[in-house]
């Protein structure tokens, strides 16, 4: 039976499941460390979509330069180790941070509305990011899913965990039902049968339209006409936002609920026996990898087709991905609680400034790739883009710790905090 108690709708638990005063510092430090790993991993996942058409993220043939056999193998490695795992880890942490913020608000006699204001401003940041900087934004999605997650904060941690897991599995089944069979129609003999021939033609038309949009955006970005590019984003991709939220909703909201529950169970602060947590962490991670490898090899052996990579990424890999996310969270939490040294401190600092690092990376890539600045969009292959990601991760590690030794918050963390509370906080230590 779950030992935690219900949280009143707008107030703190009557008896917290973990003593905040005793565990808060360790808890926050562990979260920062994992967040630092996740924000750097997200950059590795996103770097292709920063420097190439968005579709190239999943489909190598959408690259504007050649994609070698070695880079096909890099696609496989990224699919197994990175794709979806870092976003899932970050989403899990967002749920944990959501509850941590509420704990602090309850301790000051404040309620859920403060979190609503915080998420409202996050959503506005996300819209600016989506339309003016980079269309791969997750902040608006997090704001929407976070609002929904607030409806569940009063549940026991056990119910949060069960609802999150059931919601995620339901979403995985839904995604697989939508896209899992498409390769058989678009790439296989099924599409030649009378009952499916028309659907195969429609799938090919949608694919060509997506690739044509990527080619148009490549020309637009290369031309340096930033205003036209923004107009294109608003006109063509503004209506995509509801569908985008729907596509990721059944992954994001459930993982936030699991993150809340994991936080309350003590996953991030030693509340679970370390030996048991390590054993389960490795088991989940290795089983997830073992289940992901055949999917990656199936996609590669099939030629990394448009619908093959789509089905692999958004359908068949959903459950193995979750196992890896949970395993990584368990293992990194243990590492964050016990590890020390200069590199660990810098990773944790990058995590404390994750909001600035996430948006700052997009702004940096805007300058690096757009035609009105350095103009590298569409000119770098996967290997060169990975080098850009490594250099940017090094930059994150270099600036975050010195900044936070002099200032209380990262620049955007400070702005977000001021907007949330409606007053100016001191920035310097």
C-alpha positions in Angstrom: 0.0 0.0 0.0 1.2 3.5 -0.8 2.4 5.2 2.4 2.1 8.8 1.1 -0.9 11.0 1.8 -3.2 13.0 -0.4 -2.2 16.6 -1.1 -5.0 19.1 -0.5 -6.0 20.9 -3.7 -4.2 24.1 -2.8 -2.0 23.3 0.1 0.9 21.0 1.3 0.7 17.4 2.2 -0.3 16.8 5.9 2.8 14.7 6.3 5.4 14.8 3.5 6.7 11.4 2.4 10.3 12.7 2.7 11.6 15.3 5.2 12.4 18.3 3.1 14.9 19.9 5.4 17.0 16.7 5.6 17.0 15.8 1.9 16.4 19.0 0.0 20.0 19.9 -0.8 20.9 16.4 -2.0 17.6 16.2 -3.9 18.1 19.4 -5.8 21.8 18.6 -6.5 20.9 15.3 -8.0 18.2 16.8 -10.2 20.6 19.5 -11.4 23.2 16.9 -12.4 20.7 14.8 -14.3 19.2 17.9 -15.9 22.7 18.9 -17.1 23.2 15.5 -18.7 19.8 15.8 -20.3 20.2 19.3 -21.7 23.5 18.3 -23.4 22.0 15.1 -24.7 19.0 17.0 -26.2 21.5 19.1 -28.1 23.1 16.0 -29.6 19.6 14.8 -30.6 18.6 18.1 -32.1 21.7 19.2 -33.8 20.7 17.6 -37.1 17.4 19.5 -37.1 19.3 22.7 -36.3 21.6 22.5 -39.3 19.5 20.5 -41.8 15.8 20.4 -42.8 13.6 19.2 -39.9 12.7 16.0 -41.6 16.4 15.0 -41.7 16.2 14.4 -37.9 14.5 11.0 -38.7 15.1 10.5 -42.4 18.7 10.7 -43.7 17.7 11.1 -47.3 16.3 14.6 -46.4 19.9 15.8 -45.8 21.0 18.4 -48.4 24.4 16.8 -48.5 25.4 13.1 -48.9 24.8 10.7 -45.9 27.6 8.1 -45.9 27.4 4.5 -44.8 29.4 5.5 -41.7 26.8 8.2 -41.0 24.0 5.6 -41.4 25.6 3.7 -38.6 25.8 6.9 -36.6 22.0 7.2 -37.1 21.7 3.8 -35.6 23.8 4.7 -32.6 21.9 7.9 -32.0 18.6 6.1 -32.3 19.7 3.5 -29.7 21.4 5.8 -27.2 20.0 9.3 -27.6 16.8 9.8 -29.6 13.8 10.3 -27.3 15.8 9.2 -24.2 17.2 12.7 -23.4 13.8 14.3 -24.0 12.2 11.6 -21.9 14.7 12.2 -19.1 14.1 15.9 -19.3 10.4 15.4 -19.1 10.7 13.1 -16.1 12.8 15.8 -14.4 10.2 18.5 -15.3 7.6 16.5 -13.5 9.8 16.2 -10.4 10.7 19.9 -10.6 7.0 20.7 -10.8 6.3 19.0 -7.5 9.5 20.4 -5.9 8.4 23.9 -6.8 4.9 23.3 -5.3 6.5 21.9 -2.1 8.4 25.2 -1.7 5.3 27.2 -2.5 3.2 25.3 0.1 5.9 25.8 2.7 5.5 29.6 2.1 1.7 29.4 2.3 1.3 29.8 -1.4 -0.8 27.6 -3.7 -1.0 26.1 -7.1 -1.7 29.4 -8.9 1.9 30.4 -8.5 2.8 27.3 -10.6 0.1 28.2 -13.1 1.7 31.7 -13.6 5.1 30.0 -13.9 3.8 27.7 -16.6 2.0 30.6 -18.4 5.3 32.4 -18.8 7.0 29.3 -19.9 4.4 28.8 -22.6 5.0 32.4 -23.9 8.8 31.7 -24.0 7.9 28.5 -26.0 5.8 30.4 -28.5 8.6 32.9 -29.1 11.0 30.0 -29.5 8.8 28.2 -31.9 8.0 31.1 -34.2 11.1 33.3 -34.0 14.0 31.0 -33.3 13.5 27.3 -33.9 10.5 25.1 -34.6 11.7 22.2 -32.5 10.5 23.8 -29.3 9.4 21.7 -26.3 8.6 24.6 -23.9 5.1 25.3 -25.1 4.3 21.6 -24.9 5.7 21.4 -21.4 3.7 24.4 -20.3 0.5 22.8 -21.6 1.2 19.3 -20.2 2.4 20.9 -16.9 -1.0 22.7 -16.6 -2.7 19.3 -17.0 -0.3 17.7 -14.5 -1.4 20.1 -11.8 -4.7 18.4 -11.8 -3.0 15.3 -10.4 -0.7 16.7 -7.7 -3.3 15.9 -5.0 -3.1 12.1 -5.8 -0.9 9.8 -3.8 2.4 9.0 -5.3 1.3 5.5 -6.1 -1.7 6.7 -8.1 0.5 9.2 -9.9 2.9 6.4 -10.8 0.2 4.0 -12.0 -1.6 6.7 -14.0 1.7 7.8 -15.6 2.7 4.3 -16.6 -0.8 3.4 -17.9 -1.0 6.6 -19.8 2.4 6.1 -21.4 1.6 2.5 -22.4 -1.7 3.7 -23.8 0.1 6.4 -25.8 2.7 3.9 -27.1 -0.1 1.6 -28.4 -1.9 4.6 -30.0 1.3 5.8 -31.7 2.1 2.3 -32.9 -1.4 1.9 -34.2 -1.1 5.1 -36.2 2.4 4.7 -37.8 3.6 1.1 -37.1 2.0 -0.4 -40.2 2.9 2.4 -42.6 6.2 1.0 -43.8 4.4 -2.2 -45.0 2.1 -0.1 -47.2 4.6 2.6 -48.3 7.7 0.4 -48.8 6.4 -3.2 -49.0 4.2 -5.4 -51.2 1.0 -4.5 -49.2 0.9 -1.1 -51.0 0.5 -2.9 -54.3 -2.7 -4.7 -53.2 -6.0 -3.2 -54.5 -7.2 -2.3 -51.0 -4.1 -0.4 -50.1 -2.8 1.1 -53.4 -4.7 4.4 -52.9 -3.3 4.7 -49.4 0.2 4.1 -50.7 -0.2 6.9 -53.2 -1.4 9.2 -50.5 1.5 8.4 -48.3 4.0 9.1 -51.1 2.3 12.4 -51.7 2.6 13.4 -48.0 6.2 12.4 -48.0 7.0 14.5 -51.1 5.1 17.5 -49.7 7.2 17.2 -46.5 10.5 17.0 -48.4 9.4 19.9 -50.6 8.7 22.0 -47.6 12.2 21.2 -46.3 13.7 22.3 -49.6 11.8 25.5 -49.5 12.8 26.3 -45.9 16.4 25.5 -46.8 16.3 28.1 -49.6 14.5 30.6 -47.3 17.1 30.2 -44.5 20.0 30.3 -46.8 18.7 33.5 -48.4 19.0 35.3 -45.1 15.5 36.7 -45.3 14.6 36.3 -41.6 11.3 38.1 -41.9 10.0 35.9 -44.7 11.1 32.8 -42.7 9.1 34.0 -39.6 6.1 34.7 -41.9 6.5 31.2 -43.2 6.6 29.7 -39.7 3.5 31.6 -38.6 1.5 30.8 -41.8 2.5 27.3 -42.5 3.4 25.9 -39.1 1.3 27.9 -36.7 -1.7 25.6 -37.4 0.6 22.6 -36.7 0.8 23.4 -33.0 -2.4 21.6 -31.9 -1.4 18.5 -33.8 2.2 18.8 -32.4 0.8 18.9 -28.9 -1.5 16.0 -29.6 1.4 13.9 -31.0 3.6 14.3 -27.9 0.8 14.6 -25.3 0.5 10.9 -24.6 4.3 10.8 -23.9 4.8 14.1 -22.1 2.0 14.2 -19.5 2.5 10.5 -18.4 6.3 11.0 -18.0 5.6 14.1 -15.9 3.4 12.1 -13.6 6.0 9.4 -13.3 8.6 12.1 -12.5 6.4 13.5 -9.7 6.0 10.0 -8.2 9.7 9.2 -8.6 10.6 12.4 -6.8 8.1 11.6 -3.9 9.4 8.1 -3.6 12.9 9.4 -3.1 14.5 8.3 -6.4 16.7 11.5 -6.5 17.7 11.8 -2.8 18.6 8.3 -1.5 15.0 7.5 -0.4 15.3 4.1 -2.1 17.9 1.6 -1.1 21.0 2.3 -3.3 21.7 -1.3 -4.1 18.1 -1.9 -5.2 18.0 1.3 -7.2 21.2 0.4 -9.0 20.1 -3.1 -9.8 16.7 -1.9 -11.2 18.4 0.9 -13.0 20.8 -1.4 -14.9 18.1 -3.9 -15.6 15.8 -1.4 -17.1 18.5 0.3 -19.1 19.9 -3.0 -20.5 16.5 -4.5 -21.3 15.6 -1.2 -23.0 18.7 -1.2 -25.1 18.3 -4.9 -26.0 14.7 -4.1 -27.2 15.8 -1.0 -29.1 18.7 -2.5 -31.1 16.5 -4.8 -33.3 14.2 -1.9 -34.1 17.2 0.2 -35.2 18.7 -2.6 -37.3 15.3 -3.3 -38.9 15.1 0.4 -39.9 18.7 0.4 -41.3 18.3 -3.0 -43.1 15.1 -1.6 -44.7 17.1 1.3 -46.2 16.2 4.0 -43.6 13.1 4.8 -45.5 10.8 7.8 -44.7 8.0 5.7 -43.2 10.4 3.1 -41.8 12.3 5.7 -39.7 9.0 7.3 -38.7 7.6 4.0 -37.4 10.8 3.2 -35.6 11.0 6.5 -33.9 7.4 7.3 -33.0 5.9 3.9 -32.8 7.8 0.7 -32.1 10.5 2.2 -29.8 8.2 3.9 -27.3 8.1 1.2 -24.6 11.9 0.3 -24.9 12.6 4.0 -24.8 10.7 4.4 -21.5 12.6 1.5 -19.9 15.9 3.3 -20.9 14.7 6.6 -19.5 13.7 5.1 -16.2 17.0 3.2 -16.0 19.1 6.2 -16.8 17.2 8.3 -14.2 17.8 5.7 -11.5 21.5 5.4 -12.3 22.3 9.1 -12.9 20.5 9.9 -9.6 22.8 7.6 -7.7 25.8 9.1 -9.5 24.6 12.7 -8.8 24.2 11.9 -5.1 27.7 10.5 -4.6 30.0 11.8 -7.4 32.2 14.8 -7.0 34.9 16.7 -8.9 35.2 19.5 -11.3 33.4 17.9 -14.2 30.4 16.8 -12.0 30.2 20.3 -10.6 30.1 21.8 -14.1 27.5 19.4 -15.3 25.3 20.2 -12.3 25.8 24.0 -13.0 24.7 23.4 -16.6 21.6 21.7 -15.2 20.9 24.7 -12.9 21.0 26.9 -15.9 19.2 24.4 -18.2 16.6 26.9 -19.3 19.3 29.4 -20.4 21.3 26.6 -22.0 18.3 25.2 -23.9 17.1 28.5 -25.3 20.7 29.9 -25.6 21.7 26.9 -27.8 18.8 27.7 -30.2 19.8 31.3 -30.4 23.4 30.3 -31.0 22.3 28.0 -33.8 20.2 30.7 -35.3 23.3 32.8 -35.8 25.4 29.8 -36.8 23.2 28.5 -39.5 21.0 31.2 -40.9 22.0 33.1 -44.1 22.0 36.5 -42.5 24.7 35.3 -40.1 27.2 32.5 -40.7 25.0 30.7 -43.2 25.9 27.1 -42.6 22.4 25.7 -42.9 22.3 22.7 -45.1 26.1 22.7 -45.7 27.3 20.3 -42.9 26.9 16.6 -42.8 26.0 14.5 -39.7 29.7 14.1 -38.7 30.4 17.9 -38.8 27.1 18.6 -37.0 28.2 16.3 -34.1 31.4 18.4 -33.9 29.3 21.5 -33.5 27.3 19.8 -30.8 30.4 18.8 -28.9 31.8 22.3 -29.1 28.5 23.8 -27.8 28.4 21.3 -24.9 31.9 22.4 -24.0 30.6 26.0 -24.0 27.8 25.1 -21.7 30.2 23.5 -19.3 32.6 26.4 -19.5 30.2 29.3 -18.8 27.6 27.8 -16.4 29.8 27.3 -13.3 31.6 30.6 -13.4 28.4 32.5 -13.9 26.6 30.7 -11.1 29.5 31.3 -8.7 28.8 35.1 -9.2 25.1 35.1 -9.8 22.2 33.4 -8.1 20.5 32.2 -11.3 21.1 31.7 -14.9 20.0 34.8 -17.0 16.8 33.3 -18.3 16.1 31.5 -15.0 16.2 34.9 -13.3 13.9 36.5 -15.9 11.4 33.6 -15.6 11.5 33.9 -11.8 10.9 37.6 -11.9 8.0 37.2 -14.2 6.5 34.4 -12.2 6.5 36.3 -8.9 5.9 39.7 -10.4 8.9 41.4 -8.8 12.6 41.9 -9.4 14.9 39.5 -7.5 18.6 40.3 -6.8 20.8 38.6 -9.4 24.3 39.0 -7.9 25.3 36.9 -5.0 
